Amino acid sequence: MKDAVEFRNISKHFPGVRVLNNVTLSIRKGEVHALLGENGAGKSTLLNILHGVYSEYSGDVFLDGQKVCFRNPHEAIADGKISKVHQETNIIRDMTVGQNVALGYEPRKGAFVNYPELNQTVNQILKRLKCRFRGEDSAAILTAGEMQMVAIAKALFHKANVISLDEPTASLTIPETDALFQIIQELKAAGMTIIYVSHRLEEVFRICDRATILRDGDCVATLEVAETTREEIIRYMVGRNVSAIASRLQERRAQPEKVLEVKHLSCAGKFSDVSFYLRKGEILGFSGLVGAGRTEVMRTVFGADRASGGEVLIHGRPARIRSSQDALRCGIGLLPEERKTQGFNTFFDNTGNIALASLKRFLRLGFVQEDRKLSNCKKFMKTLNINPPRPDFLTRNMSGGNQQKVILAKWLSTDVEILIFDEPTKGVDVAAKAEIYRLLEELVAQGKSVIVVSSELPEVMGISDRIYVMCEGQITAELEPADFKEELLLNYAMGGKDHAEN
């Protein structure tokens, strides 16, 4: 089978950091090829070279046997017919869906944009993707999952021969994911080449033909997916055997004392009459489909969104939480789902971001003690295995998983006793997942209490002491470990009745 893409001896360095080291691999025409590896292994850098984001590197890139070197992403799209669907979608909310899809490549009628043609073309693609919204709709109303579908529609709009998908299902619902996989199979049947980056190995086994594994900038293996196992892939990825399934290794620490109670909490248009409690030393799971309202509940408890009714109690006493500063004073910390926009300051380095929520600790006579901030950063870089281990490195330039660790370090630098983790392992590799699971257990062993919002059923079942399930802005079930079954959680997540109503 002819190669659609070939990398020969690709190397790339940033100041003080080697990212790729003589990477050679080929991707066949008409296959779905997985690109796997831990965060920081070099996957994104290799794709950025292919897509013209980085034009300075050593080695050669070939498309259909022809050597190419794109100077920018526009050349890759226009000349190479290559399109990329990013993990973190960028949508211009003030534009329509159709304008976002066709941005920079709008069909014209004379000097003006031909909007009827534009919307007709976009709507055909959206219908193919089984989207409920249309090209004429405002992008401001889209959910995170719908924004991801717009990014995929954009790739189809450009009629690309090669599409790379970077964690495409991270924000998708189950029906949206099924629709995407159907589209991938159709594109493959039409001869299109798909490069698929995902940390969800079940997806790799479901739709990919071959998988290439990168580790520390080196290409360590290319495997036929049908002839390998999950354990073999993980062994290549991390250099050792690591279980990707969450499981409790320490004894459970939950105590009778309720550190947090939420009673009849509502937020107009988002969720209503939500009540739950969190015990000292407990890992409390929140499950549900994308759009169920879990994130909105946590943002309201944290004071990021204003409640329209209900109350929050800390240790049995009403808490007046109207801002994140109020939440911090009450001993609550939130690791948000959207880490790039809500989790850290994009202009700060790792030292500054890790100290962001605990600046008072580093003040002396009104002045910041930079040496103590630096010492704090180095401590957590070692504890959480943050890579690259450079305090002066800009957090925005790190891989997604390592950005997640920096945000974790930010909250661990504070004295909060209640930590809310919203999708803590989203876009994180299997080794980092294992580290985060162990960290959660260490936190409750220290007497802290944890809420974990997760869309991954094995994760939320494996790590939680109890689970609340949400659907359409309401809690539909509270489950104890004896009831932790995927079918049961999915039933409640899709609106099934609670035990008492069966």
N, C-alpha and C positions, 0 to 999 in steps of 0.2 A: 504494500500500500504506500502511495506517495506521501512524503512528509509535507504538511502544510506549514509547519514552523520548525525551525532548527536553531538551537543555540550552540555555538562552538566556542569553548574556552572563555566564557564570559566572566570577567572579574570587575568588581566595583569597590572602591574605597571612599569613605568619608573621612574627614580629619580625625585621625586616631582610631578609626574603626574599620575593620575589614568586613564587608557585608557579603560579597560573593567571591568565590575562589575557583577559577577555571571550571565553571559549570558548563557541562555539555549534555544536552538532551534533545530529543526529537519528539514532535507531536504529529501524529498521522492525520491526514485529511479525512474528515468525516468521523472522528472519534470524540468521545467525551473523556478528556484527560485530566485527572485530579493532580493538583499541585499541593503537596502536604508538607507539614513541618511545624515545629514549635514557633511561637511568636518570636520574631527576631532571627529566624532561620534564613531569611532572604527572599521569601516568596514575593512579597510586594515589590521589592527592588527589581527582581527579575521581570515582573510584569510591567513595571514602570519603564524599564529599558525597551521592552517590546512596543509599548504604547507611546514612545517618544517623550515621556516625562523627563527621563535622563538620556542625554545624547552623548555624554562623555563617559566612556567605559572602554575596557579592552576586550577583544574577542569579536566575533561576528554573529549577526542574526540573519537568517535566511527565511524568506517567504516563498513557497512554491519553488524552491531551488534558486531564487534570486536574492543576492545580498542586498540588505536594506539597512538604512540608519536614519530613522525619523528624527527631525530636529524639534518637533513638538507634537502634541496629541492631534492637532488638526491634520498634519501630514499623515499620521497613522490612520485616521478616519477616512480622509479624502483619497489618499494614494494607496494605502495598504488595505483598505476595507477591513480595518480592525477596530473593534469597539470594546469598551470596558464598562462593566457594571460594578460600581464601587460599593463597599460594605457600608460606608457612611454616605448616604444620599444627600445631594445638594439640590434643593428645590427653591426656585424663586417664587415666594408665596404671592407676590403681587401680580403674577402672570397666570394665565390659564394653563390647564394641563397640556393642551396642544402647543402653546407657545414654549413651554418647558421642553417638550419632546423634540421640537424642531429648532430649538434655539441656535441661531447662527447658520442654519441651513434651510430657512423658510422658502417655500415655493413663491415665486413672484409673478405678478401680472403687471408688466411695465415697471414703474418705479415703486409699486406698492406690494405689500405682502398679500398673497392670494389666500385669505383665511378660509373660504369655503373648501378649497382644495386641501389646505393644511388639515383642517378638522376632519374632513372625510377620510384622509389617509390615516390620521391618528386614530380615529374611531374604529377603523377596520382592524388595526393592531390591538386596540384595547378590547374589542370584542373577541379576538382570537385568544387573548390572555384571560378572558372571562372576568374582566373588571366591570364593576357596577357604575363607575363614573365615566364621563365623556370628555372629549377634547375641549369642549366649550366651558367646562366647569372650572371654578377657581381652584388653584393649587393650594390655597390656604385651608381648605376643608379636608385635606387628605390626612389619613392616619400614617404612622410610620411604615406599616406594611404596604399601603397604597403608594407611598412615595417610592418604595423599592420597585413596585410594578411599573411605575412611570420610567424609572431608570432602565428597566429591561425593555420597555416599549421604545425607548430612545435608541437602543442598540439595534432593534429590528427596523426602526425607521431609517437608519443609515445603511441598511441592506448589507451588513457586515458578513464577510466570509469567515472571520475568526472572532469569537466573542469570549472574553474572559469574565467570569462571574466570581466576585470576591465575597464570600459568605452571603450568598443571595437570599437564603431563607431565614436569616437571623431575625428579621422583623415580620415575617409572613405568618399568616394563619394557616391552619391545616389545609383548607380548600385552596388557598392561594399557592401553597407549596405544591399540592397535587397538580394544579394547573401549570405551574412552572415546569415541573418534571415532564408533563405531557408535551409542553412546548419544546423542551430540550430534545425529547425523543423525535419530534417532528423535524426540528432543525437538523438533527443528526441524519435522519433519513433523507433529507434534502441535500446532504453532502457538506453541511456546515461543520466547522471545527469548534469545539467548546473546551475552554480551559476552566476547570472548576476548582476553586479554592474553598475548602470548608474544614472545620474542626469536627463536624458531625460525621463520624465514620459510617454510620448507618446509611447516610445519603450517598457516600462514595460507593458503597457496595450495591446500592439500589440503581444508580444511573451511570456509573463510570466504567470505561473499558480498561484503562491502565492508570497507574498512579506513580508519580515521581515524588520521592521524598528528599527534602533538603534538610540538612542539619548543620548549624553554625556556618552557613555560607557554602557548604559542600553538597554536591549531588551524591547521595549515598546509595540510591537504588531506584530502578524503575520496574514495577511489578505488574503482571496481568492480574486485574482485580479478581477475576473468577478463579484464579489459582492460588490466592493468598488468603490470609486470615487477619482478623482484627488485631490479634496479638502480635503477629509478625510486623504489621504496619507500625504499631505503637513502639515496638522494639527498635525499628529503624529510626523512628522519629526522635526518640529520647535516648537511645543508646542503652536502654535497660528496660526491664519489664515494669510497666506501670498500669494499674487498673484505672480505666477511664470512668468506671461506674462509682458514683458516690456511695460510700458506706461508712458507718460509724465505727471507729477503731477504739475510742475511749468509752468509758461508762457514761451513761446519760446523767446530766447534771440538773435537770429541771426540779425546782422546789415549789412548794405550795404558794409562796408569796407572789402576788401579782404586782409587777413593776409598772405595767402599762395597761390601762383599760380604755377602750374606745366605745362610747355608747351612742347609738343612733346617729352616727356622723353622716352628714350629707353635704354634697357640693353640687349646686344647681347645674343640671345638664350633664353631669359626669357620673355620679353615683348617689345612692340614697339609702338611709337607714342601715348603715353598716355598724355592727357591733362585734367586738372581739377583745381578747385579752392576751397578754404575754406574761409568762412566769419568769422568775429569776432563774438564770442558768439554762434557759430553754432556747432551742432553735425552732422557731415557728415558721412553717412554710405557707406561702400563698401561691396557689395554683389557679390556672384558668387560661383561656385562649387570649390571643392578642386583642386588645380592645375591651377586655372585661371590666376594666376600671381599677385594677390592682395598683398601677403606678400612680393614678390620681389619688387614691386613698392614702398612699404613703407620702405623697407630696403635701397633702392636706394635714396629715399628722405632723409633718415636719415644718409646717408653716409656710411652705412655698406657694400653696394655693389657699384661698380663703374659704372656710367652711360656711355653709348656709344654715347649718343646724347641727345639734348634737354637742358632745363634749369629750374631752380627753382628760384622763386622770393619771397622775404619776404617783405611785405608792399610795393610792387611794385618795389623793387630794386633787381637786380640779386644777388644771394647768391652763394658763392663758397663753396660747401659742399663736401668734399672728405673723411671725417672721422666722426665718432660719436662725437668727440670733436668739430669739426666744427659745427655740428648740434646743439649741446648743446649751443655753443656760439651764434648761431642764434635763440635760444629760442625754440628748438624742442626736445621733449622727445619721446622715443619709448618703449612701453611695448610689448615685443616680444611674438610670439606664443609659441616658444619652451622655456618655462621659466627655465627649469632645466639646459639647456646648455647655454642659452644666457641672462637670466634675473637676475641671482645673482651669487655671488661667493660661491661655495660649501664649502669652508673652513671657511667662515665667520659666525658669529652669527648674530642675527637680528639687533643688534645695528650697526654693521659694514656694513651690506648690505643696510640698510635704508639710511645710510650716504654716500653710495658709489658714488653717482652722485653729491654730494654737499659738498665735503670735505673742499673746501675753506672757507665755512661758519664757520667751526669749528676750523680754524687755528688762532693762536695768537702768533706773533713773531716767526713764522715758526714751532710751536708745536701744535699738535692736542689737543683740550680741550675735554677730554673724558667725563666730566660731561655734557657738552652741547650736545654731541652726544647721551648720554644716555637719557637726557631730551627730545630730539627730537624723539627718538625711542619710549619712553613711551607715548608721545603725540599722535603719529599716531597709536600705538597699541590700545589706548582707542578709538580714532576716528573711526578706521576701524574694531574694535572688533576682533583683531588678537588673535588667540588661539593656544597654551597656551600663555598668556601675559607675556612672559619672555624674556627680552632683551638679555640674555646670551644664549638662546636656538639656536642651529645650525639650520639655515634656511632649510638645506637639509633634516632634520629629521621631518619637519612639513608636514601636509597634503597639497595636491595640491592647494586647495582653499586658504589656509592661506599663502602658498608661493606666490600666486598671489597677495594677499593683501600686503605682504612685498615689492614686486616690485612696486605696486602702491604707497606705502609710500615713496619709494626711489625717484620717480619722483615728488611727491608732496612736497618733501623736497627742491626741486630746484625752480628756478624762471622762468621756461619755460612757454611760453604762448600758445604753440601748443603741444598737447599731442596726440600721435597715439597709439591706443589700438588695438592690433592684437589678435583677439579671446579672449577678456577680461574675458568671463565667461566659457571658455573651462574647463571642469572637475570641475565646481564650483556648489555647491548645491543651491537650490532654494532660501534660505534665503540670502546667500551671493550674489546671482544674484540681488536680490532686493536692497541690500546695494550698489552694484556697479552702478546700474541704477540711484539711488538717488545721488550717488557721481558724476556721469557724469553731472547731472543737476546742482549740486552745483558748479562744475568747470566752466561751462559756465555762471552761475550767477555771478561768480567772474571776468568775463571778458575774460576767457581763451577760446580757440577754440579746438575742439576735432574731431578726425577722428576715427571711429570705424569700424574695419574689422570683419565681423561676417558671419558664415555659417548658423546661425539659422535665418530663415526668420521672425518669429514673433518678434525676438529680434531686428533685424536691422530695421524693419518697425515700431516697437513701440517706439524706442528711437531716431530715426534720423529726422533731418529737411529736408534733401535731401539724395538721394541715387544714387551712381554710381554703375552700374553692369558691371562686367568683364567676358570675356570668351576668353580663349586661348591667353592670353597676350594682349588683347585689350579691351577698354571700349566700350560696346555695347549699353548703355543707361544711361541717366541722368533723374531721376524721382523726381517729386514733390509729396508732401503728397497725393494729389488727385489720384495719380496713384499707390499708395502702395497697390498692390494686389499680393498674393503669385503666382498665375498663371502667371502674367505678369513678375515678377522677374525671375521665373524659365525659362520662354520662352527666355528672354534675356541672362540668365546665360548659356543657352544651344545653344547660337548662333543666337537667333532671331533678326530680324532687329529693328532698332530704329524707333521712331515715324515718323521721317522725311522721312523714306524710305518705309513706309507702303503704 
